[in-house]
Amino acid sequence: MTDNQNEKYIFYTKVAWAIYTLITIVIVAVLVLFVARDNEERFFYGLMPAAAAYVFRPMNKPFSKLIFKFTGVSHPTEKE
């Protein structure tokens, strides 16, 4: 039972990171395509949101709480 729970948690973690990555890509695309007015701004808007998403990436504890809230799968306990 715990192996299945661990596999589900790992799967949902990968899905959550994929969603986080797609949101970052959409934000970069919107800024580059619709907000930027010249090449310098396109370069800045192409790099900075991705860098900010990396720096402010979610920690494990809040991420685990959100995964539990939406899926009901909790963080696996570590074996000693």
Stockholm file with secondary structure:
# STOCKHOLM 1.0

chainA/1-80         MTDNQNEKYIFYTKVAWAIYTLITIVIVAVLVLFVARDNEERFFYGLMPAAAAYVFRPMNKPFSKLIFKFTGVSHPTEKE
#=GR chainA/1-80 SS CHHHHHHHHHHHHHHHHHHHHHHHHHHHHHIIIIICCSHHHHHHHHHHHHHHHHHTCCCHHHHHHHHHHHHCCCCCCCCC
#=GC SS_cons        CHHHHHHHHHHHHHHHHHHHHHHHHHHHHHIIIIICCSHHHHHHHHHHHHHHHHHTCCCHHHHHHHHHHHHCCCCCCCCC
//
